[in-house]
Amino acid sequence: MAVHRIVREALTNVVRHSGARRAAVSLVRHDDRLTVEIANDGAGGGAGELP
């Protein structure tokens, strides 16, 4: 449930702030870790990686 909300918020931010025409969501599971990546072709400045 948390991942769904994080992805939804990230995509909302892409639409509102980046001017992107495309966005891609990547979920990678490795052992007990999940990496979520949202990439887009917008011109907005990124916030960077979360710890």
Secondary structure, DSSP 4 states (H G I P E B T S, - for coil): -HHHHHHHHHHHHIIIII--S-EEEEEEEETTEEEEEEEE---SPP-----
